[in-house]
Amino acid sequence: MKFSVLLPTRNRKELLARAIETVRRQDYDDWEIIVSDNFSDEDISGYVSSLSDTRIKYFRTESFVPVTENWNNALNKSDGDYIIMLGDDDGIMKGYFSTLYDLIKKFNTPDFIYTNAFLYAYPSVMPGIPEGFLRTYSHRSLFHRVKDPYWLERENAIKLVKYSLDFKVMFDFNMQFSLVSRKLINDMKKYGDFYQSPYPDYYASNAIMLKAQRILVVPQPLVTIGISPKSFGFYYFNDEEVGGNAFLKNIPDPLVVNNLVNVILPGSEMNTSWLISMETLVKNLVSEFDLKVSYKRYRLIQICSVYSAFILSSKNGREIFNDLKNKVSFYESVKFGLFLFPLVRVLPARYRNFLAHKLINLVDSHPNIFMPKVEGEFKTILDVFNQVNPQHVMLDTCNENISNIG
């Protein structure tokens, strides 16, 4: 059985090298890495050649293309039986292939496998956490208090997607969580490219939740999702969302945007890309499933995000707030006190901070779920790979700190 690791990259050779190392150090040999270089200035080709490993295949785009196009480029060059998409600042953990190979055999080739993961922030990336961190997703509902792999019931998978359409994250959309069978990917070709919309993971993760007949959930954390300098996560958490979109070259389908011209509001680009992803999902699959995007919920979370940025005096907060006033309906402006909100700016900072966070919690788009911390000193994602053995990680969700057991 062959595994394909898709590794799109751009100008982050040092991070890419670490991601590749987490694959090369596995105890299973039948794999390939597809490095899809999105027109880097760095010599990615020379680095890949220096590894002298025919399983690591290099391809380069002829220009800087949107992230979704580059993801599809990588997928189209692969030929493995199961596929995982990694960012170049991510990594797989020890025993990833051998563990999943055994589970694929034991459970008779699931359509895709949804695994637990670690979240790793490099030092000096997250505001207020200069030392970085390593945490697990073990409190997420799919993994909480579960020790053994299990089948996700079809009706529950569809419910998860319905929450996504209602702008509530009840499972994580990052593609690193999902090892997808070639069969399922081929079955979805009738809808066009496997990755679609400005946020290809938002679309694809929900699409496979709908279409897969047999979904295996594995509570063991087998991948590490990285937040590094120059990553979209870094831009997002440091109030540089515009820079993050430029970094990914997010370009929405103009036809979809045109259809949503009376729905889209100024504010968080993440929320609008989420909207476009869900609209694309419905367009492709509404004939098979009862699907509907909640425009009302989208506008609520977008209004609250603008209010929060305005209250906190975030970058361009006032400009976006003024733009919002011209786009909301009269009913929305009255309901949400649009004309009264500028008065909040005179409150002391501690009250403004409290109110801003209350607004974000009010919409509940991303449930505030505790993420247990793994103790240790991790300067790079390779330290996570070398020091943490996922086979031995304690998943006792009652404990705040998880022991680092090598």
N, C-alpha and C positions, 0 to 999 in steps of 0.2 A: 504494500500500500504506500502510495507516494503522497507526501504533503507539500503544498505550495505555500510559501510565505511571500506575500506581496509587500514590497518596501518602496513606495514612492518617496522621493527625496528631492531636496533643492538646497544647495549651499550649506549643508550641515554634515560635512564628511566625518567630523569627529564623533557626532552622535550616531550617524549611520554605522560607523565601525563597531560601536558598542552593540547596537541592535543585531548586527550580523554575528557578532561573537556569541550572543546568547543562543543563536541557532547552531553555530559550528560546534559548540560545546555540549550538544545533546548526546544522549546515549542511543540514538536511533539514526540510521544513516540515509534512509530513502526519502530525501527531501530536496527541494529546490528553493532558491531565493530569486525573486524577480525584482531587480533594482530598476525602477523606472525614474530616471533622472530628468527632472523638469527643467532642462536648459540651465543647469548650474554654471556658475563661473568657476567653481572649484574643479579640480581634476578628479572627479568621481570615477571615471573610466580607468584611470591609471591605478587608483586604489584597488578597484575590483580585480583588475588584471594581476596586481601584485599578490593576491591571495592564491592564485593558481588552483582554483577549485572550479571544475566545470559545472558544479551544481549551482553556482552563483552566476546568474545571467544578467548582463547589463544592457539596458536600452536607454536611448536618449531622445527626448522630443526635439523637434526642429525649431521650436519657439517656446516661450513661457505660456503654458496652457492652464486653464482652470483646474482646480484640484480634482473635480469629478472626472474630467477627461483623462487626467493622468492616472487616476485609480482604474478606470476602464482599460487604459493602455496596459497597465500591469496585469490585470486579470486576463486580458486577451492573449498575453504572451505565456501564460502558465498552462500546465497540463496535469497538475496533481489531482488525485482523487478527492482530497479535502483541501480547503483553502482558508487561510487566515490573512487578514489585512492588518499590518502593523504600521504605525507611524515610525519615522526614523529615530524618534526619541523614546520608543517603547522597547520591550523585550519579552521573550517567553522565558518561563522559569524551567529549572531543572526537571527533566523527565516529562516535558510537555508532550512530545511525540509518542513516547513509549506508553505513557499513561493513557492518552487518548486512543492510541492504536488498540490497546487492550479493551477499552470501553466500546469502541466501534465494533470489535469482534463479539464482545459479550452481549451487546444490545442490538446486534444485527443491523449495522449501518444506518444510524439515525440520519435524518435529513440535515439537521445541524445540531451542534452541541454548544450550549451556552454555559460558559465556565465563570466561576468567580475570578476576581482579579485583585491585584494591589494597585494603589495609586501612589506614585512617587513624584514628589516635587524636589527638583534640584535646589541646593542652597541658593539663597538670594534671589529666588524667583517669585515666591508668594509674599504679598505685602504683610508685614508684621511677623513673618516666620523666616528669619534669615538663615536658620539652620536647615530649612527644608523639612521633609517628613516622609514617612512611609506608612500608609494606612491600608486597611482592607475594606472591601465592600460587603463584609459578612452580615451586616444588619439589613441589607436589602431584602425585600420580602421574598424573593426567589431563593435566597440562601439562608435566611435567618432560622437558626435552630435545626438546620438540616445537616446530616452527616454523610449521607450516601446519595449517589446519583439517582435521579428519578425522572419519569416521563412527565412533561408538562401537558396537562389536558388541553385539548383543542379549544374548548370553550374559554379556558382561562387565558390562553394565548391571544385569542380574539379580544377578550376583555382588556388586556394590556394595551392593544392597539387602539381600542376605543378611548382609553384614557389619553393616549398620545394625541388623538384627534381633538380631545378636549383640553389640550395643553396642560397635561399633568404627566410628569415623568414617573412611571411606575416600574420601569426597568430601564437600564442604562443602554443608550443607543450606540455607544462606541463599538465599532466593528471588531475591536480586539477581543471582545467577549465571545465572539461567535466563530466557530470552526464550521464552515459550510461545505456540504457535499457538492461535487461537480454535477451530480444528477439534479439537485434542486436548482442550481445556477442555470443549467441547460433548460429546465422546465420553465424558467422565468424569462427566457429570451423572447417570448411572444409579446412581452410588455416593453421591449426595447432593451437598452443597456441595463445591466444589473445595477449599476450605480447611477442615480439620477438626482437632479435638483442641486442647489448650491451647497446643501449639507447632505452629501451622499450617504453618510452613515445613518442620519435620521430617516431617510427614505428606505434604505436597504434593510436596516434592522427591523423596521415595522413590516416591510413587505414579506420578509421570510417568516416572521411571526404569523402572518396571515396564511401563507401558502404551504408551509411545512406541515406534513401530516404527523411526523414523529420528531419531537423536540426533546432532547436529553439535557437536563440541567445538572451541572456538576458543581457542588458547593466548594470544592477545593480551588484555591487561587492559583491559577496556572500561567497567568500573564501579568506583566507590569505595565501600566499605562503611565507614561512620563509627561511631566510638565517641565519644560526646559526653556532657557532663553530662546527667543525667536519662535516659540511655539504659539499656536493660536490661544492656548490656555494662558500663556504669559500675557499676551496682549489683552485678553478678556479680563483677567483678574486685576490688571494694572490700569484699567480704564482707558485702554487703547484699542477699542473694538474696530475702529476704522483701519488701523494698521494691521490688525489681524485679518480682516477681509482682503486687504491688498496682498498680504502674505500668501493667502490661499487662492487669490484671484477668483473670488466667488462671483459668478455671473449667472443670475437667474434667467430662466426661459422667458423672453419678452412676451410671449403669448400668454403664459400663466400670469405674469405680472399685470398685463393688460386686463385680464379677466377679473383681477382682484383690485383694480384701481380704486374702487369705492370701499374697499375693506382695509387696505394697508394704511397704517398710521406711522408718523415719524416716531423715532425712538430706537429701541434696541434692534440692531441688525440680526441678532441671534433669534429673536422672536419672529421677525419677518421671514427669515430663512426657514425657520421651523414651519411657519404657515405655508410657505411655498412647497416645502417637502411633503407636507400632509395633503396639500391640494393635488400634487402630482400622484401621490399614493391613491387618492380617491379617483382621480381621472383614469388610472390604469386598472383599478380593481373593483370599482363600484358595481359593475355588472355581476360580480360573484359574491359580494359581501354588502351588508347594510352599513354603509360608511357615510359619514357626514362630518365635515370640519366645523368646529364651533367658532364662527367668526366673532360671536359675542365675547367668548372667553379670550380670544386673541386680542381684541381691542381693550378688554379689561386689563390684561397683564401689560399691554403696551402703554396704556395710560398710566398705570401705576409705576412702570419703570421710568417714564418721563418725569412723573411727580417726584420720585425718589431722587433722580439725578439733579433735578432742580433744587430740591430742598438741601441737598448736600453740596450744592455749588460745584457739581462735577463739570468737567470740560465740556463746553458747548451746551451745558444744561439749560441756560436761559434761552438760547437760540432755538433749541429743539422744542422747549416748552411753548414759545411763541408760535412756532410752526404748528404745533399740535392744536392750539386754540382755533386755528383756521380750518382744521380737518375734522374735528369731532362734531357730532350732531348737537342740536340745542338740548335734547334730552340728556345726552351724556355730559354736557357741560354743567347742567343743573345738578344732575345726580351725583357727580363727582366733585362738585364745588370748585369748578375750574377758575371762577373769577375771584374766589376767596383765597386760593392757594398762595398767591404772592405774599400774603400777610404772614405766612408761616416763616418766611425768611428772616423776620425780626426776632424770632425765638432764639434763646441761647443754643449753642451748638449741641449740648447733650440732649436737649429736647428734639432738635431736628434729627439727630441720629436715631433716636428712639422711634420717631414717627416714620422715618424713611424705612427702617427695618420692619416696622409693623405693616407698612404697605406691601413690601415684598412678601412677608409671611401671609398676608391676607389673601393674595391670589393663589398661593400654594401650588405654583407650577413645578417647583422642585422641592419635594418634601425634605425637611431638615432631618436627615437620618444620621445617627451617630456612626462614625467610622473609626473602629478601634485602631490604635497606633501600634506599630511594630517598633520596639526599641532597638537602637543601634545607630552606628555612624555610617551613613551612606553618601559618599561624595559623588558617586556616579551610579548609573543604573546597573553597571557591572558589579558594584559592591552588593547591590540587592541580590543579583543572581548568585554571587559567590557565597554570601553569608546566610541567606535565608533558604531553608529547605521546605518547599510547600508541603511535602509529605508529613512534616512534623509541626507545622504551624498550628497552634491551638486556636480553635474557632469558638472558644467559649465566649459568647457575646455578652456575658455578664461582666467580663473583665474589661477595663478601659485599655490596658496595655497588654499586647501580645508578646510573649517571649520570642526573642530572636534566636532560633535554634538552627545551627549550621549542620 
